[in-house]
Structure formats: C-alpha cells, structure tokens
Amino acid sequence: MSNFIVKNNERKQRQEQILKDFGQNSNTASKEAKEKAEYIAEKTMEIKRNWRV
C-alpha cells in the first residue's frame, strides 16, 4: 500500500506559486521539483503560523 497526501486548493495554489517563482510550469515540472516546491510552501506556512511579533 502506498502513501499519498490529499492536497486542498490552498495548498496546491501555494505549491504552484512556488514553482512559478522559480520559473517552472506546474504542468511540466518534474516530480522532484513539485516535491521541493511543496516542501518550501509547507515550511513557509509553518513559519508564518509560529511567527511571534
């Protein structure tokens, strides 16, 4: 049995924006590029959630 992550629209949009920022098309990007973009997007959101002013 394989593991997979169900992404909501907000999460997909963040991933697509990261790919776009790095000059990649979300339709043609490699699996590795998509995984990196997802990681960057999640870490960024984690930092925003834990940010203390």
C-alpha positions as CSV (number, residue, x, y, z in Angstrom):
1,M,0.0,0.0,0.0
2,S,1.4,3.4,-0.9
3,N,1.2,6.6,1.0
4,F,-0.2,9.8,-0.6
5,I,-1.1,13.3,0.5
6,V,-4.5,14.7,-0.4
7,K,-4.0,18.4,-1.1
8,N,-6.6,21.1,-0.7
9,N,-6.9,24.0,-3.2
10,E,-5.0,26.4,-0.9
11,R,-2.1,24.0,-0.6
12,K,-2.0,23.4,-4.4
13,Q,-2.0,27.2,-5.1
14,R,1.0,27.7,-2.8
15,Q,2.9,24.9,-4.5
16,E,2.0,26.3,-7.9
17,Q,3.1,29.8,-6.9
18,I,6.5,28.5,-5.6
19,L,7.0,26.7,-8.9
20,K,6.1,29.8,-10.8
21,D,8.5,31.9,-8.7
22,F,11.3,29.5,-9.7
23,G,10.4,29.6,-13.4
24,Q,8.7,26.2,-13.6
25,N,5.3,25.3,-15.0
26,S,3.2,23.2,-12.6
27,N,2.0,21.1,-15.5
28,T,5.5,20.3,-16.9
29,A,7.6,20.4,-13.7
30,S,9.3,17.2,-12.7
31,K,8.2,15.2,-9.7
32,E,11.3,16.3,-7.8
33,A,10.6,20.0,-8.5
34,K,7.0,19.6,-7.3
35,E,8.1,17.9,-4.1
36,K,10.6,20.6,-3.4
37,A,8.0,23.3,-4.1
38,E,5.6,21.5,-1.7
39,Y,8.3,21.4,1.0
40,I,9.1,25.1,0.6
41,A,5.4,26.0,0.7
42,E,4.8,24.0,3.8
43,K,7.8,25.2,5.7
44,T,6.9,28.8,4.8
45,M,3.3,28.3,6.2
46,E,4.8,26.6,9.3
47,I,7.0,29.7,10.0
48,K,4.0,32.0,9.4
49,R,1.9,30.1,11.8
50,N,4.6,30.1,14.5
51,W,5.6,33.7,14.0
52,R,5.6,35.8,17.1
53,V,5.7,39.6,16.9
